């Protein structure tokens, strides 16, 4: 795949939700032509919190890919 400008690749559609550590946004991937969920992590968490968030995110991604 050719280099893609990440700032313009995703067109934000709407905010899906937010919590203490991250915000999730529905976006359209303009390269692949499909909808995706973008998770933006808020900085400032300690290592333990970031590890928990990473595990939670990977678990969710694994479930979505297996569907």
Long-range contacts (C-beta under 8 A, 24 or more apart in sequence): 1-31, 4-31, 10-36, 10-38, 12-38, 21-45, 21-49, 21-53, 22-53
